[in-house]
Amino acid sequence: MFEGKSVLEFIQIGGATMYVLLFCSVLSITVIVERLIFFWKRTRSKRTGFMAELSGFILSSDVPGAMAFCAGKNTTLANVANAGLLMRGKSTEKIMNAMDRQISIEVKDLERSLSVLGSIGSTVVYIGLFGTVLGIINAFQQIAQTAGGGGGMDTVITGIAEALICTATGILVAVPAVVAYNLLTKRVENFATEMEIVASETVDLLTKD
């Protein structure tokens, strides 16, 4: 039935709904790629290795060196630690508050655009179903317009098969969006925990007697 048809022909068969699904697909892929690149840049430091180097600076009383080290890293962990270093000499509460605020900023940056993925993953299936319903309605209207409604079973099957392209496309777009959303959301949670540990270890080093 669909042998030899190009992607453009499939889109045309699905109707206007397919263009909406295509847009959602492109948007989803764009967000996923952008987030993966951003995550790689901002979370490439491992906590244990980072803290080992940072503690060396702090324990040797080289706070400017520690700040330069964090600035050079430009990762979520480094930004949190640097927020605490900027408050050196202050009370433990003020140092911790500064790092907590930075953690909130970093988490917000990591979560940026993830809601788009979540929305796409939860709605494109329904958009596909909507397109399928419209396609089936159109198929039956065409059957009714043929000789006394006697379009035959082949006409019915063909119309429904073409209409189901929208549902299939909706599922195809939704699956990677949902998987990416769940994985990236979990990574944000893990990074938030890592930042909290770094904040705790940094404040201990800065207030060490």
Residue frames as a rotation matrix with the C-alpha (Angstrom) as fourth column:
MET 1
0.557 0.830 0.000 0.00
0.830 -0.557 0.000 0.00
0.000 0.000 -1.000 0.00
PHE 2
0.908 -0.249 -0.337 2.79
-0.135 -0.935 0.327 2.42
-0.397 -0.252 -0.883 0.94
GLU 3
0.283 -0.858 0.430 5.65
0.714 0.487 0.503 0.82
-0.641 0.165 0.750 -0.95
GLY 4
-0.232 -0.536 0.812 7.91
0.959 -0.265 0.099 3.23
0.163 0.801 0.575 -2.80
LYS 5
0.740 0.543 0.397 6.46
0.460 -0.839 0.292 6.35
0.491 -0.033 -0.870 -1.19
SER 6
-0.353 -0.881 0.315 8.83
0.378 -0.442 -0.813 9.12
0.856 -0.168 0.489 -0.09
VAL 7
-0.642 0.052 -0.765 8.81
0.748 -0.175 -0.640 10.89
-0.167 -0.983 0.073 3.26
LEU 8
-0.921 0.292 -0.259 7.21
-0.321 -0.944 0.078 13.93
-0.222 0.155 0.963 1.64
GLU 9
-0.489 0.766 -0.418 4.42
-0.314 0.293 0.903 11.75
0.814 0.573 0.097 0.27
PHE 10
-0.371 0.317 -0.873 3.78
0.797 0.591 -0.124 10.29
0.477 -0.742 -0.472 3.72
ILE 11
-0.831 0.021 -0.555 3.53
0.346 -0.762 -0.547 13.81
-0.435 -0.647 0.626 5.12
GLN 12
-0.801 0.544 -0.250 1.08
-0.575 -0.580 0.577 14.79
0.169 0.606 0.777 2.39
ILE 13
-0.396 0.657 -0.641 -1.02
0.203 0.744 0.637 11.68
0.896 0.122 -0.428 3.06
GLY 14
-0.463 0.155 -0.873 -1.24
0.881 0.187 -0.434 12.55
0.096 -0.970 -0.223 6.77
GLY 15
0.464 0.712 0.526 -2.43
0.673 -0.670 0.313 16.06
0.576 0.209 -0.791 6.03
ALA 16
0.368 -0.268 0.890 -1.89
-0.284 -0.944 -0.166 19.27
0.885 -0.192 -0.424 8.01
THR 17
0.948 0.031 0.315 -1.47
-0.314 0.221 0.923 17.36
-0.041 -0.975 0.219 11.28
MET 18
0.670 -0.740 0.066 1.74
0.741 0.661 -0.114 15.81
0.041 0.125 0.991 9.94
TYR 19
0.131 -0.614 0.778 3.30
0.295 -0.725 -0.622 19.27
0.947 0.311 0.086 9.59
VAL 20
0.598 0.131 0.791 2.55
-0.662 -0.476 0.579 19.97
0.452 -0.870 -0.198 13.25
LEU 21
0.952 -0.243 0.185 4.11
0.091 0.805 0.586 16.63
-0.291 -0.541 0.789 14.22
LEU 22
0.450 -0.822 0.349 7.12
0.752 0.137 -0.645 17.35
0.482 0.553 0.680 12.02
PHE 23
0.247 -0.304 0.920 7.62
-0.282 -0.931 -0.232 20.70
0.927 -0.202 -0.316 13.75
CYS 24
0.811 0.117 0.574 7.37
-0.585 0.131 0.800 19.01
0.019 -0.984 0.175 17.16
SER 25
0.852 -0.518 0.078 9.92
0.519 0.854 0.006 16.42
-0.070 0.036 0.997 16.06
VAL 26
0.206 -0.791 0.576 12.42
0.493 -0.424 -0.759 19.04
0.845 0.441 0.303 14.90
LEU 27
0.358 -0.001 0.934 11.89
-0.603 -0.764 0.230 21.07
0.713 -0.645 -0.275 18.07
SER 28
0.962 0.052 0.267 12.34
-0.242 0.617 0.749 17.97
-0.126 -0.785 0.606 20.25
ILE 29
0.616 -0.780 0.107 15.58
0.761 0.555 -0.335 16.94
0.202 0.288 0.936 18.54
THR 30
0.163 -0.534 0.829 16.92
0.116 -0.825 -0.554 20.51
0.980 0.186 -0.073 18.76
VAL 31
0.588 0.129 0.798 16.23
-0.713 -0.383 0.587 20.70
0.381 -0.915 -0.134 22.50
ILE 32
0.972 -0.216 0.092 17.75
0.148 0.867 0.476 17.26
-0.183 -0.449 0.875 23.14
VAL 33
0.379 -0.880 0.287 20.96
0.768 0.126 -0.628 18.08
0.516 0.458 0.723 21.27
GLU 34
0.152 -0.285 0.946 21.26
-0.203 -0.946 -0.253 21.53
0.967 -0.153 -0.202 22.88
ARG 35
0.774 0.199 0.601 20.71
-0.614 0.009 0.789 20.12
0.152 -0.980 0.129 26.37
LEU 36
0.873 -0.487 -0.023 23.22
0.485 0.863 0.138 17.29
-0.047 -0.131 0.990 25.88
ILE 37
0.127 -0.847 0.515 25.89
0.560 -0.367 -0.742 19.77
0.818 0.383 0.428 24.76
PHE 38
0.253 0.042 0.966 25.08
-0.538 -0.824 0.177 22.10
0.804 -0.565 -0.186 27.67
PHE 39
0.959 0.134 0.250 25.15
-0.283 0.521 0.806 19.25
-0.022 -0.843 0.537 30.18
TRP 40
0.626 -0.779 -0.030 28.49
0.731 0.600 -0.324 18.04
0.271 0.181 0.945 28.85
LYS 41
-0.018 -0.659 0.752 30.05
0.228 -0.735 -0.638 21.50
0.974 0.160 0.163 29.17
ARG 42
0.098 0.153 0.983 28.69
-0.708 -0.683 0.177 22.29
0.699 -0.714 0.041 32.62
THR 43
0.736 0.256 0.627 28.90
-0.653 0.516 0.555 18.89
-0.181 -0.818 0.546 34.29
ARG 44
0.629 -0.521 -0.577 32.09
-0.199 0.609 -0.767 17.39
0.751 0.598 0.280 32.88
SER 45
-0.377 -0.790 0.484 33.94
-0.710 -0.089 -0.698 17.69
0.595 -0.607 -0.527 36.22
LYS 46
0.139 0.340 -0.930 33.81
0.369 0.854 0.367 14.68
0.919 -0.394 -0.007 38.55
ARG 47
0.824 0.312 0.472 33.11
-0.244 -0.556 0.794 15.62
0.511 -0.770 -0.382 42.15
THR 48
0.848 -0.507 -0.154 35.87
0.426 0.479 0.768 13.55
-0.315 -0.717 0.622 43.74
GLY 49
0.007 -0.892 0.451 38.58
0.991 -0.054 -0.123 14.82
0.134 0.448 0.884 41.42
PHE 50
0.200 0.150 0.968 37.34
0.263 -0.960 0.095 18.39
0.944 0.236 -0.231 41.61
MET 51
0.936 0.227 0.269 37.24
-0.186 -0.329 0.926 18.44
0.298 -0.917 -0.266 45.40
ALA 52
0.591 -0.793 -0.148 40.68
0.767 0.496 0.407 16.84
-0.249 -0.354 0.901 45.64
GLU 53
-0.234 -0.685 0.690 42.18
0.829 -0.512 -0.227 19.71
0.509 0.519 0.687 43.64
LEU 54
0.327 0.448 0.832 40.09
0.008 -0.882 0.471 22.40
0.945 -0.147 -0.292 45.33
SER 55
0.979 0.058 -0.196 40.94
0.188 0.122 0.975 21.21
0.081 -0.991 0.109 48.84
GLY 56
0.172 -0.985 -0.007 44.64
0.984 0.172 -0.038 21.41
0.039 -0.001 0.999 47.96
PHE 57
-0.279 -0.213 0.936 44.29
0.379 -0.920 -0.097 25.14
0.882 0.328 0.338 47.28
ILE 58
0.564 0.624 0.541 42.15
-0.229 -0.511 0.829 25.85
0.793 -0.592 -0.145 50.34
LEU 59
0.898 -0.222 -0.379 44.24
0.439 0.494 0.751 23.83
0.020 -0.841 0.541 52.80
SER 60
-0.148 -0.986 0.071 47.34
0.987 -0.152 -0.051 25.67
0.061 0.062 0.996 51.61
SER 61
0.081 0.320 -0.944 45.50
0.535 -0.813 -0.230 28.96
-0.841 -0.487 -0.237 52.23
ASP 62
-0.925 -0.372 -0.081 45.62
0.107 -0.458 0.882 29.80
-0.365 0.807 0.463 48.52
VAL 63
-0.044 0.999 -0.013 42.04
0.420 0.007 -0.908 31.05
-0.907 -0.045 -0.420 48.19
PRO 64
0.183 0.087 -0.979 42.81
-0.704 -0.684 -0.193 33.26
-0.686 0.724 -0.064 45.13
GLY 65
-0.794 -0.520 -0.315 44.28
-0.598 0.572 0.561 30.17
-0.111 0.634 -0.765 43.48
ALA 66
-0.705 0.612 0.358 41.15
0.431 0.771 -0.470 28.20
-0.563 -0.177 -0.807 44.36
MET 67
0.238 0.820 -0.521 38.95
-0.011 -0.534 -0.845 30.90
-0.971 0.207 -0.118 42.84
ALA 68
-0.150 -0.382 -0.912 41.05
-0.915 -0.297 0.274 30.98
-0.376 0.875 -0.305 39.67
PHE 69
-0.964 -0.191 0.188 40.81
-0.141 0.958 0.250 27.18
-0.227 0.214 -0.950 39.52
CYS 70
-0.283 0.943 0.175 36.99
0.502 0.301 -0.811 27.34
-0.817 -0.141 -0.558 39.75
ALA 71
0.282 0.367 -0.886 36.77
-0.452 -0.764 -0.460 30.12
-0.846 0.531 -0.049 37.19
GLY 72
-0.555 -0.597 -0.580 38.81
-0.798 0.187 0.572 28.05
-0.233 0.780 -0.580 34.76
LYS 73
-0.877 0.266 0.401 36.52
0.247 0.964 -0.098 25.05
-0.413 0.014 -0.911 35.15
ASN 74
-0.661 0.691 -0.293 33.23
-0.747 -0.644 0.168 26.94
-0.073 0.330 0.941 34.60
THR 75
-0.624 0.502 -0.599 31.14
0.184 0.839 0.512 23.93
0.759 0.209 -0.616 35.61
THR 76
0.444 0.873 0.201 28.19
-0.083 -0.183 0.980 23.61
0.892 -0.452 -0.008 37.96
LEU 77
0.612 -0.268 -0.744 30.40
0.765 0.439 0.471 22.28
0.201 -0.857 0.474 40.77
ALA 78
-0.481 -0.874 0.067 32.99
0.846 -0.483 -0.227 25.00
0.231 -0.052 0.972 40.26
ASN 79
-0.351 0.421 0.836 30.37
0.007 -0.892 0.452 27.75
0.936 0.165 0.310 40.25
VAL 80
0.742 0.640 -0.198 28.89
0.151 0.128 0.980 26.51
0.653 -0.758 -0.001 43.52
ALA 81
0.323 -0.711 -0.625 32.30
0.946 0.237 0.220 26.25
-0.008 -0.662 0.749 45.20
ASN 82
-0.592 -0.586 0.553 33.30
0.636 -0.761 -0.125 29.68
0.494 0.278 0.824 43.90
ALA 83
0.224 0.762 0.608 30.16
-0.014 -0.621 0.784 31.21
0.974 -0.184 -0.129 45.42
GLY 84
0.877 0.044 -0.478 31.36
0.453 0.253 0.855 29.94
0.158 -0.967 0.202 48.78
LEU 85
-0.074 -0.993 -0.090 34.94
0.997 -0.071 -0.039 31.13
0.033 -0.092 0.995 48.23
LEU 86
-0.300 0.026 0.954 33.68
0.333 -0.934 0.130 34.64
0.894 0.356 0.272 47.53
MET 87
0.634 0.622 0.460 32.16
-0.267 -0.382 0.885 34.63
0.726 -0.684 -0.076 51.03
ARG 88
0.093 -0.681 -0.727 35.35
0.700 0.564 -0.439 33.48
0.708 -0.467 0.529 52.79
GLY 89
-0.883 -0.457 0.107 35.74
0.213 -0.593 -0.777 35.00
0.418 -0.663 0.621 56.21
LYS 90
-0.266 0.880 0.394 31.96
-0.781 -0.436 0.447 35.22
0.565 -0.189 0.803 56.70
SER 91
-0.225 0.280 0.933 29.89
-0.795 0.501 -0.342 33.02
-0.563 -0.819 0.109 58.96
THR 92
-0.893 -0.093 0.440 29.14
0.075 0.934 0.350 29.43
-0.444 0.346 -0.827 58.05
GLU 93
0.006 0.992 0.129 25.49
0.542 0.105 -0.834 30.32
-0.841 0.075 -0.536 57.50
LYS 94
0.455 0.148 -0.878 26.30
-0.458 -0.807 -0.373 33.11
-0.764 0.571 -0.299 55.02
ILE 95
-0.615 -0.726 -0.307 28.74
-0.681 0.291 0.672 30.92
-0.399 0.622 -0.673 53.10
MET 96
-0.766 0.366 0.529 26.18
0.388 0.919 -0.074 28.12
-0.513 0.149 -0.845 52.89
ASN 97
0.271 0.914 -0.301 23.40
0.273 -0.373 -0.887 30.51
-0.923 0.158 -0.351 51.88
ALA 98
0.053 -0.348 -0.936 25.54
-0.783 -0.597 0.177 31.86
-0.620 0.723 -0.304 49.04
MET 99
-0.898 -0.434 -0.068 26.20
-0.390 0.717 0.578 28.35
-0.202 0.545 -0.813 47.75
ASP 100
-0.433 0.828 0.357 22.54
0.527 0.554 -0.644 27.35
-0.731 -0.091 -0.676 48.12
ARG 101
0.393 0.554 -0.734 21.55
-0.247 -0.705 -0.665 30.31
-0.886 0.443 -0.141 45.97
GLN 102
-0.324 -0.605 -0.727 24.10
-0.889 -0.067 0.453 29.28
-0.323 0.793 -0.516 43.35
ILE 103
-0.882 0.078 0.464 22.79
0.121 0.991 0.063 25.71
-0.455 0.112 -0.884 43.40
SER 104
0.100 0.995 -0.019 19.30
0.362 -0.055 -0.931 27.06
-0.927 0.086 -0.366 42.65
ILE 105
0.296 -0.074 -0.952 20.69
-0.711 -0.683 -0.168 29.08
-0.638 0.727 -0.255 39.72
GLU 106
-0.711 -0.664 -0.230 22.58
-0.658 0.514 0.550 26.08
-0.247 0.543 -0.803 38.34
VAL 107
-0.638 0.554 0.535 19.57
0.392 0.831 -0.394 23.76
-0.663 -0.042 -0.748 38.65
LYS 108
0.382 0.803 -0.458 17.39
-0.011 -0.491 -0.871 26.32
-0.924 0.338 -0.178 36.86
ASP 109
-0.037 -0.490 -0.871 19.94
-0.919 -0.326 0.222 26.50
-0.393 0.809 -0.438 34.01
LEU 110
-0.918 -0.346 0.195 20.08
-0.273 0.905 0.325 22.70
-0.289 0.245 -0.925 33.77
GLU 111
-0.386 0.859 0.337 16.28
0.514 0.503 -0.695 22.42
-0.766 -0.095 -0.636 33.70
ARG 112
-0.239 0.292 -0.926 15.89
-0.546 -0.829 -0.120 25.05
-0.803 0.477 0.358 30.98
SER 113
-0.296 0.266 -0.917 13.81
-0.944 0.068 0.324 23.78
0.149 0.961 0.231 28.02
LEU 114
-0.999 -0.047 0.010 13.14
-0.048 0.984 -0.173 20.40
-0.002 -0.173 -0.985 29.67
SER 115
-0.346 0.938 -0.007 9.49
-0.083 -0.038 -0.996 21.42
-0.934 -0.344 0.091 30.05
VAL 116
-0.032 0.277 -0.960 9.36
-0.966 -0.254 -0.041 21.66
-0.256 0.927 0.275 26.25
LEU 117
-0.768 -0.315 -0.557 10.38
-0.468 0.870 0.154 18.01
0.436 0.379 -0.816 25.97
GLY 118
-0.879 0.463 0.115 7.85
0.175 0.538 -0.825 17.01
-0.443 -0.705 -0.554 28.60
SER 119
-0.101 0.878 -0.467 5.08
-0.481 -0.454 -0.750 18.90
-0.871 0.149 0.468 26.82
ILE 120
-0.208 -0.036 -0.977 5.96
-0.967 0.158 0.200 17.39
0.147 0.987 -0.068 23.44
GLY 121
-0.929 -0.255 -0.268 6.13
-0.226 0.965 -0.133 13.89
0.292 -0.063 -0.954 24.86
SER 122
-0.746 0.666 0.025 2.74
0.272 0.338 -0.901 14.19
-0.608 -0.665 -0.434 26.53
THR 123
0.021 0.821 -0.570 0.81
-0.339 -0.531 -0.777 15.89
-0.940 0.210 0.267 23.70
VAL 124
-0.529 -0.257 -0.809 2.07
-0.821 -0.087 0.564 14.67
-0.215 0.963 -0.165 20.31
VAL 125
-0.950 0.249 0.186 0.32
0.268 0.960 0.086 11.30
-0.157 0.131 -0.979 20.67
TYR 126
-0.104 0.968 -0.227 -2.99
0.521 -0.141 -0.842 13.13
-0.847 -0.206 -0.490 21.06
ILE 127
-0.063 0.006 -0.998 -2.14
-0.664 -0.747 0.037 15.37
-0.745 0.665 0.051 18.11
GLY 128
-0.903 -0.323 -0.284 -1.52
-0.428 0.610 0.667 12.21
-0.043 0.723 -0.689 16.08
LEU 129
-0.670 0.725 0.161 -4.83
0.618 0.664 -0.421 10.73
-0.412 -0.182 -0.893 17.21
PHE 130
0.063 0.673 -0.737 -6.57
-0.029 -0.737 -0.675 13.95
-0.998 0.064 -0.027 16.26
GLY 131
-0.410 -0.309 -0.858 -5.06
-0.832 -0.259 0.491 13.71
-0.374 0.915 -0.151 12.79
THR 132
-0.997 0.047 0.066 -6.18
0.064 0.951 0.302 10.09
-0.049 0.305 -0.951 12.54
VAL 133
-0.286 0.953 -0.099 -9.76
0.543 0.076 -0.836 10.99
-0.790 -0.293 -0.539 13.47
LEU 134
0.093 0.278 -0.956 -9.79
-0.523 -0.803 -0.284 13.74
-0.847 0.527 0.071 10.86
GLY 135
-0.730 -0.462 -0.504 -8.39
-0.669 0.329 0.667 11.29
-0.142 0.823 -0.549 8.30
ILE 136
-0.855 0.462 0.236 -11.04
0.438 0.886 -0.151 8.67
-0.279 -0.025 -0.960 9.06
ILE 137
0.032 0.885 -0.465 -13.80
0.217 -0.460 -0.861 11.27
-0.976 -0.074 -0.207 8.83
ASN 138
-0.120 -0.167 -0.979 -12.42
-0.803 -0.563 0.194 12.39
-0.584 0.809 -0.067 5.49
ALA 139
-0.959 -0.279 -0.052 -12.20
-0.262 0.802 0.537 8.76
-0.108 0.529 -0.842 4.28
PHE 140
-0.520 0.833 0.189 -15.86
0.653 0.531 -0.540 8.09
-0.550 -0.158 -0.820 5.10
GLN 141
0.152 0.552 -0.820 -16.91
-0.206 -0.794 -0.573 11.33
-0.967 0.255 -0.007 3.45
GLN 142
-0.513 -0.425 -0.746 -15.14
-0.811 -0.046 0.584 10.23
-0.282 0.904 -0.321 0.27
ILE 143
-0.956 0.211 0.203 -16.81
0.237 0.964 0.118 6.83
-0.171 0.161 -0.972 0.47
ALA 144
-0.166 0.966 -0.197 -20.22
0.471 -0.098 -0.877 8.49
-0.867 -0.238 -0.439 0.89
GLN 145
0.070 0.146 -0.987 -19.60
-0.576 -0.802 -0.160 10.63
-0.815 0.579 0.028 -2.18
THR 146
-0.896 -0.368 -0.247 -18.88
-0.419 0.522 0.743 7.61
-0.144 0.770 -0.622 -4.38
ALA 147
-0.551 0.717 -0.427 -21.67
-0.356 0.260 0.898 5.67
0.755 0.647 0.111 -6.05
GLY 148
0.449 0.893 -0.007 -24.28
-0.337 0.176 0.925 5.54
0.828 -0.413 0.380 -3.33
GLY 149
0.408 -0.352 0.842 -21.70
-0.906 -0.046 0.420 5.03
-0.109 -0.935 -0.338 -0.63
GLY 150
0.960 -0.006 0.280 -20.48
0.015 0.999 -0.032 1.82
-0.280 0.034 0.959 -2.20
GLY 151
0.491 -0.844 -0.215 -16.81
-0.866 -0.449 -0.219 2.63
0.088 0.294 -0.952 -2.22
GLY 152
0.624 -0.223 -0.749 -15.97
-0.042 0.948 -0.317 -0.89
0.780 0.229 0.582 -1.20
MET 153
0.927 -0.265 -0.265 -13.87
0.341 0.300 0.891 -2.42
-0.156 -0.916 0.369 1.55
ASP 154
0.083 -0.957 0.277 -10.61
0.981 0.030 -0.192 -1.53
0.175 0.288 0.941 -0.23
THR 155
0.016 -0.004 1.000 -11.48
0.198 -0.980 -0.007 2.15
0.980 0.198 -0.015 -0.07
VAL 156
0.891 0.369 0.264 -12.29
-0.195 -0.215 0.957 1.90
0.410 -0.904 -0.120 3.64
ILE 157
0.719 -0.664 -0.203 -9.08
0.657 0.555 0.510 0.05
-0.226 -0.500 0.836 4.45
THR 158
-0.083 -0.778 0.623 -6.95
0.861 -0.370 -0.348 2.45
0.501 0.508 0.701 2.43
GLY 159
0.288 0.284 0.915 -8.53
-0.044 -0.950 0.309 5.49
0.957 -0.129 -0.261 4.06
ILE 160
0.990 0.106 0.094 -8.07
-0.103 0.078 0.992 4.16
0.098 -0.991 0.088 7.58
ALA 161
0.485 -0.875 -0.015 -4.50
0.869 0.479 0.124 3.03
-0.101 -0.073 0.992 6.87
GLU 162
-0.129 -0.510 0.850 -3.59
0.585 -0.732 -0.350 6.48
0.801 0.452 0.393 5.60
ALA 163
0.572 0.431 0.698 -5.25
-0.265 -0.708 0.654 8.12
0.776 -0.559 -0.291 8.60
LEU 164
0.958 -0.187 -0.219 -3.30
0.284 0.484 0.828 5.92
-0.049 -0.855 0.517 11.04
ILE 165
0.161 -0.935 0.317 -0.04
0.706 -0.115 -0.698 7.40
0.689 0.336 0.642 9.72
CYS 166
0.156 -0.037 0.987 -0.66
-0.369 -0.929 0.024 10.37
0.916 -0.368 -0.159 12.03
THR 167
0.914 0.212 0.347 -0.98
-0.398 0.292 0.870 8.15
0.083 -0.932 0.352 15.11
ALA 168
0.716 -0.696 -0.046 2.15
0.693 0.717 -0.073 6.22
0.084 0.020 0.996 14.21
THR 169
0.006 -0.718 0.696 4.08
0.424 -0.629 -0.652 9.46
0.906 0.299 0.300 13.67
GLY 170
0.489 0.260 0.833 2.82
-0.553 -0.646 0.526 10.87
0.675 -0.718 -0.172 16.97
ILE 171
0.986 -0.151 0.074 4.11
0.047 0.671 0.740 7.82
-0.162 -0.726 0.668 18.84
LEU 172
0.437 -0.867 0.237 7.41
0.829 0.286 -0.481 7.98
0.349 0.407 0.844 16.95
VAL 173
-0.002 -0.399 0.917 7.91
0.003 -0.917 -0.399 11.61
1.000 0.002 0.003 18.01
ALA 174
0.684 0.408 0.604 6.72
-0.542 -0.270 0.796 11.07
0.488 -0.872 0.036 21.59
VAL 175
0.892 -0.280 -0.354 8.98
0.403 0.846 0.348 8.14
0.202 -0.453 0.868 22.54
PRO 176
-0.077 -0.995 0.057 12.39
0.804 -0.095 -0.587 9.88
0.590 0.001 0.808 22.20
ALA 177
-0.133 0.084 0.987 11.00
-0.258 -0.965 0.048 13.06
0.957 -0.248 0.150 23.78
VAL 178
0.817 0.508 0.274 9.71
-0.409 0.175 0.896 11.20
0.407 -0.844 0.350 26.84
VAL 179
0.686 -0.632 -0.361 12.87
0.690 0.723 0.046 9.09
0.232 -0.281 0.931 27.19
ALA 180
-0.258 -0.818 0.515 15.10
0.551 -0.562 -0.617 12.16
0.794 0.124 0.595 26.89
TYR 181
0.174 0.409 0.896 12.96
-0.468 -0.766 0.440 14.13
0.867 -0.496 0.058 29.36
ASN 182
0.970 0.237 -0.052 13.10
-0.083 0.525 0.847 11.37
0.228 -0.817 0.529 31.97
LEU 183
0.426 -0.884 -0.191 16.84
0.860 0.462 -0.217 10.79
0.280 -0.072 0.957 31.58
LEU 184
-0.318 -0.569 0.759 17.76
0.341 -0.815 -0.468 14.47
0.884 0.110 0.454 31.65
THR 185
0.469 0.561 0.682 15.48
-0.486 -0.481 0.730 15.16
0.737 -0.674 0.047 34.61
LYS 186
0.938 -0.172 -0.300 17.16
0.331 0.702 0.630 12.35
0.102 -0.691 0.716 36.52
ARG 187
0.024 -0.988 0.149 20.58
0.863 -0.055 -0.502 13.76
0.504 0.141 0.852 35.63
VAL 188
-0.048 0.033 0.998 19.54
-0.188 -0.982 0.024 17.17
0.981 -0.187 0.054 36.97
GLU 189
0.880 0.416 0.228 18.55
-0.315 0.152 0.937 15.53
0.355 -0.897 0.265 40.25
ASN 190
0.661 -0.700 -0.270 21.91
0.745 0.656 0.122 13.74
0.092 -0.282 0.955 40.42
PHE 191
-0.205 -0.757 0.620 23.82
0.588 -0.601 -0.540 16.95
0.782 0.254 0.569 39.67
ALA 192
0.365 0.415 0.834 21.83
-0.401 -0.738 0.543 18.81
0.840 -0.532 -0.103 42.33
THR 193
0.991 -0.031 -0.132 22.90
0.127 0.550 0.825 16.18
0.047 -0.834 0.549 44.87
GLU 194
0.241 -0.967 0.080 26.52
0.928 0.205 -0.312 16.48
0.285 0.150 0.947 43.73
MET 195
-0.128 -0.250 0.960 26.38
0.142 -0.962 -0.231 20.26
0.982 0.107 0.158 44.12
GLU 196
0.762 0.461 0.455 24.96
-0.389 -0.236 0.891 19.96
0.518 -0.856 0.000 47.62
ILE 197
0.799 -0.543 -0.260 27.81
0.598 0.666 0.446 17.63
-0.068 -0.512 0.856 48.61
VAL 198
-0.097 -0.854 0.512 30.38
0.793 -0.377 -0.479 20.03
0.602 0.359 0.714 47.13
ALA 199
0.218 0.257 0.941 28.78
-0.228 -0.924 0.306 22.92
0.949 -0.282 -0.143 49.04
SER 200
0.981 0.185 0.063 28.94
-0.113 0.271 0.956 20.96
0.160 -0.945 0.287 52.29
GLU 201
0.507 -0.856 -0.095 32.57
0.861 0.499 0.101 19.94
-0.039 -0.133 0.990 51.74
THR 202
-0.090 -0.538 0.838 33.59
0.546 -0.731 -0.410 23.46
0.833 0.420 0.359 50.70
VAL 203
0.523 0.337 0.783 32.05
-0.393 -0.720 0.572 25.11
0.757 -0.607 -0.244 53.76
ASP 204
0.955 -0.248 -0.161 33.82
0.278 0.569 0.774 22.56
-0.100 -0.784 0.613 55.97
LEU 205
0.153 -0.960 0.233 37.15
0.962 0.090 -0.259 23.44
0.227 0.263 0.938 54.34
LEU 206
-0.072 -0.151 0.986 36.58
0.234 -0.963 -0.131 27.20
0.970 0.221 0.105 54.63
THR 207
0.547 0.352 0.760 35.56
-0.608 -0.457 0.649 27.02
0.576 -0.817 -0.036 58.30
LYS 208
0.605 -0.394 -0.691 38.17
0.501 0.864 -0.053 24.42
0.618 -0.315 0.720 59.28
ASP 209
0.962 -0.261 0.075 39.97
-0.213 -0.557 0.803 25.41
-0.168 -0.789 -0.591 62.46
